[in-house]
Amino acid sequence: MRQLELFFLKVIRKEKKGPHFALLRFVLWLLSYPYRFGVFLRNFAYDHGWYSRYSPPIPLVISVGNIVAGGAGKTPVTLLIAEQFYPDTPMAVLSRGYRSEAEKLSHPVIVSQGKGPTHPASYTGDEAFLTAERFPQALVVVSKDRKKAANTAARMGAKLIVLDDGLQHRKIARDKEVVVLDVNDPYGLGYYLPRGLLREGKGALKRADLIILNHASAPEKYAQLKRDISHLSNAPIVATRLEVSGVYEYPSQKQINVKGKKIALFSGIAHPDYFTKTALGLDCEIIGELVLADHEAINLDRLDHFAKEMRALGADLLLCTEKDRVKLPLELNVALPVAWVKTTLKLVEGEAAFQTFIAQSKEALRNF
């Protein structure tokens, strides 16, 4: 299934050439119309009150989401927003735990309750585990049923819910809607699923209270997208990008310098090309890459085989992302040392608008 997903992405991104793949893209385009119509009907029903929405017994609910399937940077934005309230506000971060064991359960799983992660990432999902690790005093709950997760958070005393990947989960009422777009591909190749990656149309931006344009490293591209969005939404727009804050050995957590070293990359994220670009900025030599599907569990035998191949080519170590690091066991036995890159989301434009959004949210908490 994971290899099929990677193949599918190569097809819709036109990395697969030839008439057969062009015909497949045409078929996927036809299939996208029923999906698009279903999205329209669902949003129409919510917009006109035909579908009811559940308001959790929580003073403030902030949703963070995007209009495409995967890869815009929702989780870093969720962490950035949660950081503004932590640890002063009793806070819960709700995650679906995509492709985790916890996602399959009918009841919510409490990942953290004031002491950091209580389950491994293989059980909770990498994003929920990373959130619990970053904010150990916060409540982190995983469930595909957001209503049950919200009620669990309320019973446990949360005053603020940050809903990770919440734009399409309209059944849960929210006070603030944050939408994240990737500057390099804001509209999911321009097509709805399955021909492209759109889960929602551009019209969903009208629901936003704040729009964050992530991966904003090219000023011209950011400025053009900002102009385009201003015709679609009145929400304030800010720009962010990930910056490296350190490279660390695994599992010792000792900070190291990889400048001049020969490294091999492995990652299971939506945009491995972003990780490659980050690694190139570390002034090291990349001699190979192992690309997994987004959120894919790491097969240690496969990783060891890759490490042996890279060692034969002269690699000094393997390098992965922080999201992949949390999926590794503490006792890791592979043919090369492993290190990981820690990144931090930085505001690069619109900080005043972002701080106004946070101040208004805190004021709503105080006035509840």
Secondary structure by P-SEA (a helix, b strand, c coil): caaaaaaaaaaaacccccaaaaaaaaaaaaaaaaaaaaaaaaaaaaaaccbbbbbccccbbbbbbccccccccaaaaaaaaaaaaccccbbbbbbccccccccccccccccccccccccccccccaaaaaaaaacccbbbbbcccaaaaaaaaaaacccccccccccccccccccbbbbbbccccccccccccccccccccccccccccbbbbcccccaaaaaaaaaaaaaccccbbbbbbbbbcccccccccbbbbcccccbbbbbbcccaaaaaaaaaaacbbbcbbbbbcccccccaaaaaaaaaaaaaacccbbbbcaaaaaaccccccccbbbbbbbbbbbbccaaaaaaaaaaaaaaaaaac
